[in-house]
Amino acid sequence: MMELMKAIGLGLVVLLPLANPLTTVALFLGLAGNMNKQARDRTAVMASMNVFVIMMVAYYAGQVVMNTFGISIPGLRIAGGLIVGLIGFRMLFPQQKAHESPESRTKHEELSEEPEANIAFVPLAMPSTAGPGTIAMIISSASTIQHGVDFTPWVVMVAPPIIFALVGVILWASLRSSGAIMRLVGKSGIEAISRLMGFLLVCMGVQFIINGVIEIIKTWPA
């Protein structure tokens, strides 16, 4: 059981900076201004379920996609590192606020024309939470696990769905309490946390690239 808890904790530490629920909260507040409480709660549940489904599909079907298109593990790690690093740079040096993003503007137009427009999948679930960096990380992790890890097989089988479910629950709780979070930390607090997570993502992206290059060197024919 301790091994399972360790695996779950490691997975959350890796995924949460990429998912960044606080950024999704800021985006949600910018998009859900015309919604009543019931509609907000329903959107929070749907967004969390969508995130869980996206992560499960990426984990279990991502390797099939890689094999179909002939993508190698080092290539995936380097590409994922570039994506994660780029997301981190954007979080460190934001050019526009979350509620001013193109996705947000598009959804604002839809909401003004159609009050019941669904924002649970786009942009809350994708690309805000389960974006390219998160998906690349999940596929890369699945490939690494298939090549051997220190955890026992039953932990490897049980931990991923629990991790993805916990990410969905954390997102749901964050969206449900979005108003209280904004009042507690303020816009400046959310921006500070987002930039801290951005720095962590830049470091993670650089490490992904380093790992990919090292693996290419090790497998390079003599």
C-alpha positions in Angstrom: 0.0 0.0 0.0 2.9 2.4 0.7 4.2 1.7 -2.7 0.9 2.6 -4.2 0.7 5.8 -2.3 4.3 6.6 -3.4 3.3 6.0 -7.1 0.2 8.1 -6.8 2.1 11.0 -5.1 4.8 10.9 -7.8 2.1 11.0 -10.5 0.3 13.9 -9.0 3.6 15.8 -8.6 4.4 15.3 -12.2 0.9 16.0 -13.7 -0.5 18.9 -11.5 2.1 21.5 -12.7 1.1 20.6 -16.2 -2.6 20.5 -15.6 -2.4 23.7 -13.5 -6.0 23.8 -12.1 -5.6 27.5 -11.0 -5.1 28.6 -14.6 -8.3 26.7 -15.5 -10.1 28.4 -12.6 -9.1 31.9 -13.9 -10.3 30.8 -17.4 -13.5 29.4 -15.9 -14.3 32.6 -14.1 -13.8 34.6 -17.3 -16.1 32.3 -19.3 -18.8 31.5 -16.8 -19.9 35.0 -15.8 -23.4 34.5 -17.3 -24.0 31.1 -15.7 -26.0 30.4 -12.6 -24.7 28.2 -9.8 -26.4 25.1 -11.2 -24.9 25.6 -14.6 -21.4 26.2 -13.0 -21.6 23.0 -11.0 -22.7 21.0 -14.0 -19.8 22.4 -16.1 -17.3 21.6 -13.3 -18.4 18.0 -13.3 -18.4 17.6 -17.1 -14.9 19.3 -17.3 -13.5 16.9 -14.7 -15.0 13.9 -16.4 -13.6 15.0 -19.8 -10.1 15.5 -18.3 -10.2 11.9 -16.9 -11.3 10.4 -20.2 -8.6 12.4 -22.2 -5.9 11.2 -19.8 -7.1 7.6 -19.9 -7.1 7.5 -23.7 -3.7 9.1 -23.8 -2.2 6.6 -21.4 -3.7 3.4 -22.9 -3.9 4.3 -26.6 -1.0 6.8 -27.0 1.5 4.0 -27.6 -0.6 2.6 -30.4 -0.6 6.0 -32.1 3.2 6.2 -31.7 3.6 2.8 -33.3 1.2 3.7 -36.1 3.2 6.8 -37.0 6.6 5.4 -36.3 7.4 7.8 -33.4 10.3 6.7 -31.2 10.4 7.2 -27.4 13.4 9.6 -27.6 11.6 11.6 -30.2 8.5 11.7 -28.0 10.5 12.8 -25.0 12.3 15.6 -26.9 9.0 16.8 -28.5 7.2 16.6 -25.2 10.1 18.5 -23.6 9.8 21.3 -26.2 6.1 21.5 -25.7 6.3 21.5 -21.9 9.1 24.0 -21.9 7.1 26.3 -24.3 4.1 26.1 -22.0 6.3 26.9 -19.1 7.8 30.0 -20.9 4.3 31.2 -21.7 3.3 30.8 -18.0 6.5 32.6 -16.9 6.1 35.5 -19.4 2.4 35.6 -20.3 1.5 37.7 -23.3 -2.2 37.7 -22.4 -4.3 36.7 -19.5 -6.3 33.4 -19.4 -9.6 35.1 -19.9 -8.2 37.0 -22.9 -7.0 33.9 -24.8 -8.4 33.2 -28.3 -10.3 30.2 -26.9 -11.9 32.4 -24.3 -12.9 35.1 -26.8 -14.4 32.5 -29.1 -16.4 31.0 -26.2 -17.5 34.4 -25.0 -19.0 35.0 -28.5 -20.7 31.6 -28.4 -22.1 32.4 -24.9 -23.4 35.7 -26.0 -25.2 34.1 -28.9 -26.2 30.9 -27.1 -26.3 31.0 -23.3 -26.1 27.2 -22.9 -22.9 26.9 -24.9 -20.7 24.1 -23.5 -17.3 25.1 -22.3 -16.6 21.9 -20.3 -14.5 20.3 -23.1 -13.1 23.3 -24.9 -11.3 25.1 -23.5 -11.6 23.9 -19.8 -10.7 20.3 -20.3 -8.6 20.8 -23.5 -6.3 22.6 -23.9 -6.4 24.4 -20.5 -6.1 21.2 -18.3 -5.3 18.2 -20.4 -3.3 20.1 -23.0 -0.4 19.0 -25.3 2.1 19.0 -22.5 0.0 16.9 -20.2 -0.8 14.4 -23.0 2.9 14.2 -24.0 3.9 13.6 -20.4 1.3 10.8 -20.0 2.4 9.0 -23.3 6.0 9.3 -22.4 5.3 8.0 -18.9 3.4 5.0 -20.3 6.3 4.2 -22.6 8.8 4.4 -19.8 6.6 2.1 -17.6 6.5 -0.5 -20.4 10.3 -0.5 -20.4 10.5 -1.3 -16.7 10.0 0.6 -13.5 10.8 0.0 -9.8 7.1 -0.5 -8.9 5.4 -3.9 -8.7 3.0 -4.8 -11.6 -0.2 -4.4 -9.6 0.8 -0.9 -8.6 1.6 0.0 -12.2 -1.9 -1.3 -13.2 -3.9 0.4 -10.4 -2.0 3.7 -10.0 -2.7 5.5 -13.3 -6.5 5.5 -13.2 -6.4 6.6 -9.6 -4.0 9.4 -10.5 -6.1 10.6 -13.4 -9.3 10.4 -11.2 -7.6 12.5 -8.5 -6.6 15.1 -11.0 -10.2 15.2 -12.1 -11.4 15.5 -8.5 -8.9 18.3 -7.8 -10.1 20.2 -10.9 -13.7 19.7 -9.9 -13.0 21.0 -6.4 -11.1 23.9 -7.8 -13.9 24.9 -10.2 -16.6 24.4 -7.6 -14.7 26.8 -5.3 -13.5 29.1 -8.0 -15.1 32.2 -6.5 -13.6 31.5 -3.1 -10.2 30.8 -4.5 -10.2 34.0 -6.5 -11.2 36.0 -3.4 -8.6 34.2 -1.2 -5.5 34.6 -3.4 -6.6 37.3 -5.8 -5.6 37.7 -9.4 -2.0 38.5 -8.4 -1.8 35.3 -6.3 -3.0 33.2 -9.2 -0.5 34.8 -11.5 2.3 34.2 -9.0 1.4 30.6 -8.6 1.1 30.2 -12.3 4.6 31.6 -12.9 6.1 29.4 -10.3 4.5 26.4 -12.0 5.8 27.7 -15.3 9.3 27.7 -14.0 8.9 24.1 -12.9 7.6 23.2 -16.3 10.6 24.8 -18.0 12.9 22.7 -15.8 10.9 19.6 -16.5 11.0 20.3 -20.3 14.7 20.8 -20.3 15.1 17.5 -18.4 12.9 15.7 -20.9 15.1 16.9 -23.8 18.3 15.9 -21.9 16.8 12.4 -21.3 15.9 12.0 -24.9 19.3 13.1 -26.2 21.0 10.7 -23.7 18.9 7.8 -24.9 19.6 8.6 -28.5 23.4 8.6 -27.7 23.1 5.3 -25.9 21.2 3.6 -28.7 23.3 5.2 -31.5 25.1 2.4 -33.5 28.8 2.3 -33.0 
